[in-house]
Amino acid sequence: MKRKIMVMGGKTYVISLPAPWIKKYGIKKSEELDVEEENDKVVISTGKKRISKSVKLDISGLDSKLIYRLIHAAYIRGADEIRVSFSNKTESELMRKAANTLIGCVIVEEGSDYILIKDVYGPATEFDPIFKRVFFILN
């Protein structure tokens, strides 16, 4: 993402941060951010750990449209992990299709009556479950 540099008072340079980022990381007015140089990059961080959100859903007996809405609602609200329980193969297939529409999310674990979806794009990525899933798929 590109941002324009603004000049305030002739000697202070300012950039704005996108509102979705501010909301996502819980940044408040007058809060201090860490600004660090890493090689040829400037890294801005909050200095605090992001709290992981986990959601559990039971879609047993629900309409397919409602299933899609529930999954997307959990994703939009920032869930890093969505565990979905179901009761039959049809619901399982609907879950797979719904999970495939979530950008940055993959199914990392599944059982006979549940699927675990994780956001692998977020900063708190755990690679072990992802590699296990890739290995499982390739075998």
N, CA, C and O atoms as a GROMACS GRO file, in nm:
protein
  556
    1MET      N    1   0.084  -0.117   0.000
    1MET     CA    2   0.000   0.000   0.000
    1MET      C    3   0.089   0.124   0.000
    1MET      O    4   0.186   0.131   0.075
    2LYS      N    5   0.055   0.218  -0.082
    2LYS     CA    6   0.132   0.342  -0.089
    2LYS      C    7   0.060   0.450  -0.010
    2LYS      O    8  -0.063   0.459  -0.012
    3ARG      N    9   0.138   0.533   0.061
    3ARG     CA   10   0.085   0.646   0.138
    3ARG      C   11   0.167   0.769   0.102
    3ARG      O   12   0.287   0.758   0.077
    4LYS      N   13   0.104   0.885   0.100
    4LYS     CA   14   0.175   1.010   0.070
    4LYS      C   15   0.228   1.071   0.199
    4LYS      O   16   0.165   1.061   0.305
    5ILE      N   17   0.344   1.134   0.189
    5ILE     CA   18   0.406   1.204   0.302
    5ILE      C   19   0.348   1.345   0.307
    5ILE      O   20   0.340   1.414   0.205
    6MET      N   21   0.309   1.388   0.428
    6MET     CA   22   0.262   1.525   0.449
    6MET      C   23   0.364   1.599   0.534
    6MET      O   24   0.435   1.536   0.613
    7VAL      N   25   0.372   1.730   0.518
    7VAL     CA   26   0.465   1.812   0.598
    7VAL      C   27   0.382   1.902   0.688
    7VAL      O   28   0.291   1.971   0.642
    8MET      N   29   0.416   1.901   0.818
    8MET     CA   30   0.348   1.987   0.915
    8MET      C   31   0.451   2.079   0.979
    8MET      O   32   0.551   2.032   1.032
    9GLY      N   33   0.427   2.208   0.974
    9GLY     CA   34   0.517   2.303   1.038
    9GLY      C   35   0.650   2.318   0.969
    9GLY      O   36   0.741   2.379   1.025
   10GLY      N   37   0.666   2.264   0.852
   10GLY     CA   38   0.789   2.280   0.776
   10GLY      C   39   0.898   2.179   0.806
   10GLY      O   40   0.984   2.157   0.721
   11LYS      N   41   0.897   2.116   0.924
   11LYS     CA   42   1.006   2.024   0.959
   11LYS      C   43   0.959   1.886   1.004
   11LYS      O   44   1.041   1.796   1.023
   12THR      N   45   0.829   1.868   1.021
   12THR     CA   46   0.777   1.739   1.066
   12THR      C   47   0.707   1.669   0.950
   12THR      O   48   0.619   1.726   0.886
   13TYR      N   49   0.747   1.545   0.925
   13TYR     CA   50   0.689   1.466   0.818
   13TYR      C   51   0.592   1.365   0.878
   13TYR      O   52   0.624   1.300   0.978
   14VAL      N   53   0.475   1.351   0.816
   14VAL     CA   54   0.367   1.268   0.871
   14VAL      C   55   0.311   1.178   0.762
   14VAL      O   56   0.299   1.219   0.646
   15ILE      N   57   0.276   1.053   0.800
   15ILE     CA   58   0.198   0.967   0.710
   15ILE      C   59   0.073   0.925   0.786
   15ILE      O   60   0.074   0.917   0.909
   16SER      N   61  -0.033   0.898   0.714
   16SER     CA   62  -0.156   0.851   0.779
   16SER      C   63  -0.162   0.699   0.769
   16SER      O   64  -0.108   0.639   0.676
   17LEU      N   65  -0.227   0.638   0.868
   17LEU     CA   66  -0.247   0.493   0.867
   17LEU      C   67  -0.392   0.465   0.829
   17LEU      O   68  -0.481   0.539   0.871
   18PRO      N   69  -0.418   0.360   0.752
   18PRO     CA   70  -0.556   0.329   0.712
   18PRO      C   71  -0.643   0.294   0.833
   18PRO      O   72  -0.599   0.225   0.925
   19ALA      N   73  -0.766   0.342   0.832
   19ALA     CA   74  -0.861   0.318   0.942
   19ALA      C   75  -0.879   0.170   0.974
   19ALA      O   76  -0.886   0.134   1.091
   20PRO      N   77  -0.887   0.080   0.872
   20PRO     CA   78  -0.902  -0.063   0.906
   20PRO      C   79  -0.783  -0.116   0.989
   20PRO      O   80  -0.802  -0.202   1.075
   21TRP      N   81  -0.663  -0.066   0.964
   21TRP     CA   82  -0.546  -0.108   1.042
   21TRP      C   83  -0.560  -0.060   1.186
   21TRP      O   84  -0.533  -0.135   1.280
   22ILE      N   85  -0.602   0.064   1.203
   22ILE     CA   86  -0.619   0.123   1.336
   22ILE      C   87  -0.718   0.039   1.416
   22ILE      O   88  -0.694   0.008   1.533
   23LYS      N   89  -0.829   0.003   1.351
   23LYS     CA   90  -0.932  -0.078   1.417
   23LYS      C   91  -0.880  -0.219   1.447
   23LYS      O   92  -0.900  -0.271   1.556
   24LYS      N   93  -0.814  -0.279   1.349
   24LYS     CA   94  -0.765  -0.417   1.362
   24LYS      C   95  -0.667  -0.432   1.479
   24LYS      O   96  -0.672  -0.531   1.552
   25TYR      N   97  -0.579  -0.334   1.496
   25TYR     CA   98  -0.477  -0.343   1.600
   25TYR      C   99  -0.512  -0.266   1.726
   25TYR      O  100  -0.430  -0.258   1.818
   26GLY      N  101  -0.633  -0.209   1.732
   26GLY     CA  102  -0.680  -0.143   1.853
   26GLY      C  103  -0.599  -0.021   1.892
   26GLY      O  104  -0.574   0.002   2.011
   27ILE      N  105  -0.557   0.057   1.795
   27ILE     CA  106  -0.476   0.176   1.822
   27ILE      C  107  -0.568   0.291   1.860
   27ILE      O  108  -0.667   0.318   1.792
   28LYS      N  109  -0.535   0.359   1.969
   28LYS     CA  110  -0.615   0.471   2.020
   28LYS      C  111  -0.544   0.604   1.995
   28LYS      O  112  -0.423   0.608   1.973
   29LYS      N  113  -0.621   0.712   1.998
   29LYS     CA  114  -0.569   0.847   1.980
   29LYS      C  115  -0.461   0.874   2.085
   29LYS      O  116  -0.478   0.838   2.202
   30SER      N  117  -0.352   0.936   2.045
   30SER     CA  118  -0.238   0.973   2.131
   30SER      C  119  -0.154   0.855   2.176
   30SER      O  120  -0.059   0.873   2.253
   31GLU      N  121  -0.185   0.734   2.132
   31GLU     CA  122  -0.106   0.616   2.168
   31GLU      C  123   0.027   0.620   2.092
   31GLU      O  124   0.033   0.663   1.977
   32GLU      N  125   0.131   0.574   2.157
   32GLU     CA  126   0.262   0.570   2.093
   32GLU      C  127   0.279   0.441   2.014
   32GLU      O  128   0.234   0.335   2.055
   33LEU      N  129   0.346   0.453   1.900
   33LEU     CA  130   0.379   0.338   1.816
   33LEU      C  131   0.530   0.327   1.808
   33LEU      O  132   0.601   0.427   1.818
   34ASP      N  133   0.579   0.206   1.789
   34ASP     CA  134   0.723   0.184   1.771
   34ASP      C  135   0.756   0.198   1.622
   34ASP      O  136   0.690   0.137   1.538
   35VAL      N  137   0.858   0.277   1.592
   35VAL     CA  138   0.904   0.294   1.454
   35VAL      C  139   1.050   0.250   1.451
   35VAL      O  140   1.135   0.308   1.519
   36GLU      N  141   1.078   0.147   1.372
   36GLU     CA  142   1.213   0.090   1.367
   36GLU      C  143   1.260   0.077   1.222
   36GLU      O  144   1.179   0.061   1.130
   37GLU      N  145   1.389   0.084   1.205
   37GLU     CA  146   1.451   0.065   1.074
   37GLU      C  147   1.500  -0.079   1.065
   37GLU      O  148   1.571  -0.126   1.153
   38GLU      N  149   1.463  -0.148   0.957
   38GLU     CA  150   1.512  -0.284   0.932
   38GLU      C  151   1.561  -0.288   0.788
   38GLU      O  152   1.482  -0.293   0.694
   39ASN      N  153   1.693  -0.288   0.773
   39ASN     CA  154   1.756  -0.283   0.640
   39ASN      C  155   1.702  -0.163   0.562
   39ASN      O  156   1.727  -0.048   0.600
   40ASP      N  157   1.629  -0.188   0.453
   40ASP     CA  158   1.577  -0.077   0.373
   40ASP      C  159   1.429  -0.050   0.400
   40ASP      O  160   1.360   0.010   0.317
   41LYS      N  161   1.379  -0.093   0.517
   41LYS     CA  162   1.237  -0.078   0.550
   41LYS      C  163   1.219  -0.002   0.680
   41LYS      O  164   1.306  -0.006   0.768
   42VAL      N  165   1.108   0.066   0.692
   42VAL     CA  166   1.066   0.128   0.818
   42VAL      C  167   0.947   0.046   0.867
   42VAL      O  168   0.848   0.032   0.796
   43VAL      N  169   0.958  -0.008   0.989
   43VAL     CA  170   0.854  -0.094   1.044
   43VAL      C  171   0.783  -0.019   1.156
   43VAL      O  172   0.846   0.032   1.248
   44ILE      N  173   0.650  -0.012   1.146
   44ILE     CA  174   0.568   0.052   1.248
   44ILE      C  175   0.493  -0.059   1.321
   44ILE      O  176   0.425  -0.140   1.258
   45SER      N  177   0.505  -0.063   1.454
   45SER     CA  178   0.436  -0.165   1.531
   45SER      C  179   0.375  -0.105   1.657
   45SER      O  180   0.415   0.002   1.702
   46THR      N  181   0.279  -0.176   1.713
   46THR     CA  182   0.211  -0.127   1.833
   46THR      C  183   0.289  -0.160   1.959
   46THR      O  184   0.267  -0.098   2.063
   47GLY      N  185   0.379  -0.256   1.950
   47GLY     CA  186   0.454  -0.296   2.068
   47GLY      C  187   0.375  -0.388   2.160
   47GLY      O  188   0.426  -0.431   2.263
   48LYS      N  189   0.250  -0.417   2.124
   48LYS     CA  190   0.170  -0.507   2.205
   48LYS      C  191   0.130  -0.627   2.121
   48LYS      O  192   0.119  -0.618   1.999
   49LYS      N  193   0.109  -0.738   2.187
   49LYS     CA  194   0.071  -0.859   2.115
   49LYS      C  195  -0.076  -0.853   2.078
   49LYS      O  196  -0.160  -0.806   2.154
   50ARG      N  197  -0.104  -0.900   1.959
   50ARG     CA  198  -0.242  -0.906   1.911
   50ARG      C  199  -0.311  -1.024   1.976
   50ARG      O  200  -0.257  -1.134   1.982
   51ILE      N  201  -0.432  -1.001   2.026
   51ILE     CA  202  -0.508  -1.107   2.091
   51ILE      C  203  -0.576  -1.192   1.985
   51ILE      O  204  -0.646  -1.141   1.897
   52SER      N  205  -0.553  -1.321   1.994
   52SER     CA  206  -0.611  -1.414   1.899
   52SER      C  207  -0.759  -1.437   1.930
   52SER      O  208  -0.796  -1.454   2.046
   53LYS      N  209  -0.842  -1.436   1.827
   53LYS     CA  210  -0.985  -1.460   1.844
   53LYS      C  211  -1.020  -1.598   1.790
   53LYS      O  212  -0.985  -1.632   1.677
   54SER      N  213  -1.089  -1.675   1.872
   54SER     CA  214  -1.130  -1.808   1.833
   54SER      C  215  -1.283  -1.816   1.838
   54SER      O  216  -1.345  -1.769   1.934
   55VAL      N  217  -1.343  -1.876   1.736
   55VAL     CA  218  -1.488  -1.887   1.728
   55VAL      C  219  -1.526  -2.033   1.709
   55VAL      O  220  -1.462  -2.105   1.632
   56LYS      N  221  -1.631  -2.077   1.780
   56LYS     CA  222  -1.683  -2.212   1.762
   56LYS      C  223  -1.825  -2.201   1.708
   56LYS      O  224  -1.908  -2.129   1.763
   57LEU      N  225  -1.852  -2.273   1.599
   57LEU     CA  226  -1.984  -2.272   1.537
   57LEU      C  227  -2.034  -2.415   1.522
   57LEU      O  228  -1.957  -2.506   1.493
   58ASP      N  229  -2.164  -2.434   1.542
   58ASP     CA  230  -2.228  -2.563   1.516
   58ASP      C  231  -2.329  -2.539   1.405
   58ASP      O  232  -2.430  -2.472   1.426
   59ILE      N  233  -2.302  -2.594   1.288
   59ILE     CA  234  -2.388  -2.568   1.172
   59ILE      C  235  -2.485  -2.683   1.145
   59ILE      O  236  -2.550  -2.685   1.041
   60SER      N  237  -2.496  -2.776   1.237
   60SER     CA  238  -2.583  -2.893   1.219
   60SER      C  239  -2.727  -2.849   1.190
   60SER      O  240  -2.788  -2.777   1.268
   61GLY      N  241  -2.779  -2.895   1.076
   61GLY     CA  242  -2.918  -2.869   1.040
   61GLY      C  243  -2.948  -2.731   0.986
   61GLY      O  244  -3.064  -2.697   0.966
   62LEU      N  245  -2.846  -2.649   0.962
   62LEU     CA  246  -2.870  -2.513   0.913
   62LEU      C  247  -2.874  -2.508   0.761
   62LEU      O  248  -2.815  -2.592   0.693
   63ASP      N  249  -2.943  -2.409   0.708
   63ASP     CA  250  -2.954  -2.383   0.566
   63ASP      C  251  -2.818  -2.342   0.510
   63ASP      O  252  -2.738  -2.279   0.580
   64SER      N  253  -2.790  -2.378   0.384
   64SER     CA  254  -2.658  -2.349   0.325
   64SER      C  255  -2.627  -2.200   0.321
   64SER      O  256  -2.512  -2.162   0.345
   65LYS      N  257  -2.724  -2.116   0.293
   65LYS     CA  258  -2.701  -1.971   0.290
   65LYS      C  259  -2.662  -1.920   0.429
   65LYS      O  260  -2.574  -1.835   0.442
   66LEU      N  261  -2.728  -1.972   0.530
   66LEU     CA  262  -2.698  -1.930   0.668
   66LEU      C  263  -2.558  -1.977   0.708
   66LEU      O  264  -2.487  -1.906   0.780
   67ILE      N  265  -2.518  -2.094   0.663
   67ILE     CA  266  -2.384  -2.145   0.692
   67ILE      C  267  -2.279  -2.050   0.635
   67ILE      O  268  -2.185  -2.013   0.704
   68TYR      N  269  -2.295  -2.011   0.508
   68TYR     CA  270  -2.202  -1.916   0.446
   68TYR      C  271  -2.199  -1.784   0.524
   68TYR      O  272  -2.092  -1.729   0.548
   69ARG      N  273  -2.315  -1.736   0.562
   69ARG     CA  274  -2.321  -1.608   0.636
   69ARG      C  275  -2.251  -1.617   0.770
   69ARG      O  276  -2.180  -1.525   0.809
   70LEU      N  277  -2.270  -1.726   0.842
   70LEU     CA  278  -2.206  -1.743   0.973
   70LEU      C  279  -2.054  -1.746   0.960
   70LEU      O  280  -1.983  -1.682   1.037
   71ILE      N  281  -2.005  -1.822   0.863
   71ILE     CA  282  -1.860  -1.833   0.843
   71ILE      C  283  -1.802  -1.698   0.804
   71ILE      O  284  -1.700  -1.656   0.858
   72HIS      N  285  -1.867  -1.630   0.710
   72HIS     CA  286  -1.817  -1.499   0.667
   72HIS      C  287  -1.826  -1.395   0.778
   72HIS      O  288  -1.739  -1.309   0.789
   73ALA      N  289  -1.929  -1.402   0.861
   73ALA     CA  290  -1.942  -1.308   0.973
   73ALA      C  291  -1.827  -1.327   1.072
   73ALA      O  292  -1.770  -1.229   1.120
   74ALA      N  293  -1.793  -1.451   1.102
   74ALA     CA  294  -1.681  -1.478   1.193
   74ALA      C  295  -1.550  -1.426   1.134
   74ALA      O  296  -1.468  -1.368   1.205
   75TYR      N  297  -1.533  -1.446   1.005
   75TYR     CA  298  -1.412  -1.399   0.935
   75TYR      C  299  -1.403  -1.246   0.936
   75TYR      O  300  -1.298  -1.190   0.967
   76ILE      N  301  -1.513  -1.180   0.903
   76ILE     CA  302  -1.516  -1.034   0.898
   76ILE      C  303  -1.492  -0.973   1.036
   76ILE      O  304  -1.431  -0.866   1.046
   77ARG      N  305  -1.540  -1.039   1.141
   77ARG     CA  306  -1.520  -0.987   1.277
   77ARG      C  307  -1.379  -1.013   1.329
   77ARG      O  308  -1.347  -0.978   1.443
   78GLY      N  309  -1.294  -1.073   1.247
   78GLY     CA  310  -1.153  -1.087   1.281
   78GLY      C  311  -1.112  -1.216   1.348
   78GLY      O  312  -1.007  -1.221   1.413
   79ALA      N  313  -1.192  -1.321   1.334
   79ALA     CA  314  -1.156  -1.449   1.395
   79ALA      C  315  -1.029  -1.505   1.329
   79ALA      O  316  -1.020  -1.512   1.206
   80ASP      N  317  -0.933  -1.544   1.412
   80ASP     CA  318  -0.810  -1.605   1.363
   80ASP      C  319  -0.827  -1.756   1.347
   80ASP      O  320  -0.755  -1.821   1.271
   81GLU      N  321  -0.923  -1.809   1.422
   81GLU     CA  322  -0.946  -1.953   1.422
   81GLU      C  323  -1.097  -1.977   1.430
   81GLU      O  324  -1.164  -1.923   1.518
   82ILE      N  325  -1.149  -2.057   1.337
   82ILE     CA  326  -1.292  -2.089   1.335
   82ILE      C  327  -1.305  -2.241   1.338
   82ILE      O  328  -1.263  -2.310   1.246
   83ARG      N  329  -1.365  -2.292   1.446
   83ARG     CA  330  -1.389  -2.436   1.458
   83ARG      C  331  -1.537  -2.459   1.430
   83ARG      O  332  -1.623  -2.407   1.501
   84VAL      N  333  -1.564  -2.538   1.327
   84VAL     CA  334  -1.703  -2.560   1.285
   84VAL      C  335  -1.740  -2.706   1.304
   84VAL      O  336  -1.674  -2.796   1.252
   85SER      N  337  -1.847  -2.728   1.380
   85SER     CA  338  -1.899  -2.864   1.401
   85SER      C  339  -2.016  -2.887   1.307
   85SER      O  340  -2.094  -2.795   1.281
   86PHE      N  341  -2.029  -3.009   1.256
   86PHE     CA  342  -2.138  -3.043   1.165
   86PHE      C  343  -2.180  -3.186   1.192
   86PHE      O  344  -2.113  -3.259   1.266
   87SER      N  345  -2.292  -3.228   1.130
   87SER     CA  346  -2.343  -3.362   1.159
   87SER      C  347  -2.348  -3.455   1.038
   87SER      O  348  -2.375  -3.574   1.054
   88ASN      N  349  -2.323  -3.403   0.917
   88ASN     CA  350  -2.327  -3.493   0.801
   88ASN      C  351  -2.232  -3.447   0.691
   88ASN      O  352  -2.173  -3.339   0.698
   89LYS      N  353  -2.216  -3.533   0.589
   89LYS     CA  354  -2.122  -3.506   0.480
   89LYS      C  355  -2.159  -3.382   0.398
   89LYS      O  356  -2.072  -3.310   0.352
   90THR      N  357  -2.288  -3.359   0.379
   90THR     CA  358  -2.332  -3.242   0.302
   90THR      C  359  -2.284  -3.114   0.369
   90THR      O  360  -2.233  -3.024   0.302
   91GLU      N  361  -2.300  -3.106   0.500
   91GLU     CA  362  -2.255  -2.988   0.575
   91GLU      C  363  -2.102  -2.977   0.569
   91GLU      O  364  -2.048  -2.867   0.564
   92SER      N  365  -2.035  -3.091   0.571
   92SER     CA  366  -1.889  -3.093   0.561
   92SER      C  367  -1.844  -3.032   0.428
   92SER      O  368  -1.752  -2.951   0.424
   93GLU      N  369  -1.909  -3.072   0.319
   93GLU     CA  370  -1.875  -3.018   0.186
   93GLU      C  371  -1.906  -2.869   0.177
   93GLU      O  372  -1.828  -2.793   0.119
   94LEU      N  373  -2.018  -2.827   0.234
   94LEU     CA  374  -2.051  -2.683   0.237
   94LEU      C  375  -1.943  -2.606   0.311
   94LEU      O  376  -1.906  -2.496   0.271
   95MET      N  377  -1.893  -2.664   0.420
   95MET     CA  378  -1.788  -2.599   0.500
   95MET      C  379  -1.661  -2.582   0.418
   95MET      O  380  -1.599  -2.476   0.422
   96ARG      N  381  -1.624  -2.684   0.345
   96ARG     CA  382  -1.504  -2.676   0.260
   96ARG      C  383  -1.518  -2.563   0.158
   96ARG      O  384  -1.426  -2.484   0.138
   97LYS      N  385  -1.634  -2.557   0.093
   97LYS     CA  386  -1.658  -2.452  -0.006
   97LYS      C  387  -1.654  -2.314   0.059
   97LYS      O  388  -1.595  -2.221   0.004
   98ALA      N  389  -1.716  -2.300   0.175
   98ALA     CA  390  -1.718  -2.171   0.245
   98ALA      C  391  -1.577  -2.132   0.287
   98ALA      O  392  -1.538  -2.015   0.274
   99ALA      N  393  -1.500  -2.227   0.337
   99ALA     CA  394  -1.362  -2.199   0.382
   99ALA      C  395  -1.275  -2.154   0.265
   99ALA      O  396  -1.187  -2.070   0.282
  100ASN      N  397  -1.298  -2.210   0.148
  100ASN     CA  398  -1.219  -2.173   0.030
  100ASN      C  399  -1.246  -2.031  -0.018
  100ASN      O  400  -1.168  -1.978  -0.098
  101THR      N  401  -1.353  -1.969   0.028
  101THR     CA  402  -1.383  -1.831  -0.012
  101THR      C  403  -1.320  -1.729   0.082
  101THR      O  404  -1.325  -1.609   0.054
  102LEU      N  405  -1.260  -1.773   0.191
  102LEU     CA  406  -1.200  -1.682   0.289
  102LEU      C  407  -1.053  -1.658   0.253
  102LEU      O  408  -0.972  -1.751   0.258
  103ILE      N  409  -1.020  -1.536   0.218
  103ILE     CA  410  -0.883  -1.503   0.177
  103ILE      C  411  -0.789  -1.513   0.297
  103ILE      O  412  -0.814  -1.454   0.402
  104GLY      N  413  -0.682  -1.588   0.279
  104GLY     CA  414  -0.582  -1.602   0.384
  104GLY      C  415  -0.613  -1.710   0.486
  104GLY      O  416  -0.537  -1.729   0.581
  105CYS      N  417  -0.723  -1.782   0.467
  105CYS     CA  418  -0.762  -1.888   0.561
  105CYS      C  419  -0.752  -2.024   0.494
  105CYS      O  420  -0.780  -2.040   0.375
  106VAL      N  421  -0.711  -2.123   0.574
  106VAL     CA  422  -0.704  -2.261   0.524
  106VAL      C  423  -0.757  -2.356   0.631
  106VAL      O  424  -0.758  -2.324   0.750
  107ILE      N  425  -0.799  -2.472   0.586
  107ILE     CA  426  -0.840  -2.578   0.679
  107ILE      C  427  -0.712  -2.645   0.726
  107ILE      O  428  -0.639  -2.703   0.646
  108VAL      N  429  -0.684  -2.638   0.857
  108VAL     CA  430  -0.560  -2.694   0.910
  108VAL      C  431  -0.582  -2.826   0.983
  108VAL      O  432  -0.488  -2.900   1.008
  109GLU      N  433  -0.707  -2.853   1.017
  109GLU     CA  434  -0.736  -2.977   1.089
  109GLU      C  435  -0.880  -3.015   1.061
  109GLU      O  436  -0.967  -2.929   1.047
  110GLU      N  437  -0.904  -3.145   1.053
  110GLU     CA  438  -1.042  -3.189   1.036
  110GLU      C  439  -1.064  -3.325   1.099
  110GLU      O  440  -0.974  -3.410   1.102
  111GLY      N  441  -1.184  -3.343   1.148
  111GLY     CA  442  -1.223  -3.470   1.208
  111GLY      C  443  -1.351  -3.516   1.142
  111GLY      O  444  -1.394  -3.459   1.042
  112SER      N  445  -1.412  -3.619   1.196
  112SER     CA  446  -1.534  -3.672   1.135
  112SER      C  447  -1.653  -3.578   1.153
  112SER      O  448  -1.749  -3.585   1.076
  113ASP      N  449  -1.647  -3.490   1.254
  113ASP     CA  450  -1.760  -3.400   1.280
  113ASP      C  451  -1.720  -3.254   1.298
  113ASP      O  452  -1.798  -3.175   1.349
  114TYR      N  453  -1.598  -3.218   1.256
  114TYR     CA  454  -1.556  -3.078   1.269
  114TYR      C  455  -1.447  -3.044   1.167
  114TYR      O  456  -1.380  -3.131   1.112
  115ILE      N  457  -1.432  -2.913   1.144
  115ILE     CA  458  -1.324  -2.859   1.062
  115ILE      C  459  -1.268  -2.738   1.137
  115ILE      O  460  -1.344  -2.659   1.193
  116LEU      N  461  -1.135  -2.725   1.137
  116LEU     CA  462  -1.070  -2.610   1.200
  116LEU      C  463  -1.007  -2.525   1.090
  116LEU      O  464  -0.921  -2.571   1.015
  117ILE      N  465  -1.052  -2.400   1.083
  117ILE     CA  466  -1.003  -2.305   0.982
  117ILE      C  467  -0.917  -2.202   1.053
  117ILE      O  468  -0.957  -2.149   1.157
  118LYS      N  469  -0.798  -2.175   0.998
  118LYS     CA  470  -0.710  -2.074   1.058
  118LYS      C  471  -0.672  -1.968   0.956
  118LYS      O  472  -0.659  -1.994   0.836
  119ASP      N  473  -0.657  -1.846   1.007
  119ASP     CA  474  -0.607  -1.735   0.927
  119ASP      C  475  -0.456  -1.747   0.924
  119ASP      O  476  -0.390  -1.723   1.026
  120VAL      N  477  -0.400  -1.783   0.810
  120VAL     CA  478  -0.255  -1.801   0.800
  120VAL      C  479  -0.185  -1.675   0.751
  120VAL      O  480  -0.062  -1.671   0.743
  121TYR      N  481  -0.262  -1.574   0.720
  121TYR     CA  482  -0.204  -1.449   0.671
  121TYR      C  483  -0.173  -1.352   0.784
  121TYR      O  484  -0.085  -1.267   0.771
  122GLY      N  485  -0.243  -1.366   0.895
  122GLY     CA  486  -0.225  -1.275   1.009
  122GLY      C  487  -0.088  -1.289   1.072
  122GLY      O  488  -0.016  -1.383   1.041
  123PRO      N  489  -0.052  -1.196   1.160
  123PRO     CA  490   0.081  -1.195   1.220
  123PRO      C  491   0.108  -1.309   1.318
  123PRO      O  492   0.224  -1.340   1.344
  124ALA      N  493   0.004  -1.371   1.371
  124ALA     CA  494   0.025  -1.475   1.471
  124ALA      C  495   0.024  -1.614   1.409
  124ALA      O  496  -0.027  -1.708   1.470
  125THR      N  497   0.080  -1.628   1.293
  125THR     CA  498   0.077  -1.754   1.219
  125THR      C  499   0.159  -1.863   1.288
  125THR      O  500   0.273  -1.840   1.329
  126GLU      N  501   0.098  -1.980   1.301
  126GLU     CA  502   0.168  -2.097   1.353
  126GLU      C  503   0.188  -2.191   1.234
  126GLU      O  504   0.090  -2.238   1.175
  127PHE      N  505   0.312  -2.217   1.198
  127PHE     CA  506   0.336  -2.292   1.076
  127PHE      C  507   0.326  -2.443   1.094
  127PHE      O  508   0.298  -2.512   0.996
  128ASP      N  509   0.348  -2.498   1.212
  128ASP     CA  510   0.343  -2.644   1.229
  128ASP      C  511   0.211  -2.705   1.182
  128ASP      O  512   0.215  -2.799   1.103
  129PRO      N  513   0.095  -2.655   1.226
  129PRO     CA  514  -0.030  -2.715   1.178
  129PRO      C  515  -0.048  -2.702   1.027
  129PRO      O  516  -0.107  -2.789   0.964
  130ILE      N  517   0.002  -2.594   0.971
  130ILE     CA  518  -0.011  -2.572   0.827
  130ILE      C  519   0.074  -2.673   0.751
  130ILE      O  520   0.028  -2.732   0.653
  131PHE      N  521   0.199  -2.692   0.795
  131PHE     CA  522   0.285  -2.789   0.730
  131PHE      C  523   0.231  -2.931   0.744
  131PHE      O  524   0.239  -3.011   0.651
  132LYS      N  525   0.175  -2.963   0.861
  132LYS     CA  526   0.116  -3.095   0.880
  132LYS      C  527   0.002  -3.117   0.781
  132LYS      O  528  -0.012  -3.224   0.724
  133ARG      N  529  -0.079  -3.012   0.762
  133ARG     CA  530  -0.192  -3.022   0.671
  133ARG      C  531  -0.143  -3.039   0.527
  133ARG      O  532  -0.197  -3.122   0.454
  134VAL      N  533  -0.043  -2.964   0.486
  134VAL     CA  534   0.012  -2.976   0.351
  134VAL      C  535   0.069  -3.116   0.330
  134VAL      O  536   0.046  -3.178   0.226
  135PHE      N  537   0.142  -3.166   0.429
  135PHE     CA  538   0.198  -3.301   0.421
  135PHE      C  539   0.087  -3.404   0.408
  135PHE      O  540   0.098  -3.498   0.328
  136PHE      N  541  -0.022  -3.387   0.486
  136PHE     CA  542  -0.135  -3.479   0.483
  136PHE      C  543  -0.200  -3.478   0.344
  136PHE      O  544  -0.235  -3.584   0.292
  137ILE      N  545  -0.217  -3.361   0.286
  137ILE     CA  546  -0.280  -3.348   0.154
  137ILE      C  547  -0.193  -3.413   0.046
  137ILE      O  548  -0.244  -3.480  -0.043
  138LEU      N  549  -0.060  -3.392   0.055
  138LEU     CA  550   0.030  -3.446  -0.046
  138LEU      C  551   0.044  -3.598  -0.039
  138LEU      O  552   0.074  -3.662  -0.139
  139ASN      N  553   0.022  -3.655   0.077
  139ASN     CA  554   0.029  -3.801   0.090
  139ASN      C  555  -0.102  -3.859   0.056
  139ASN      O  556  -0.119  -3.981   0.061
   0.00000   0.00000   0.00000
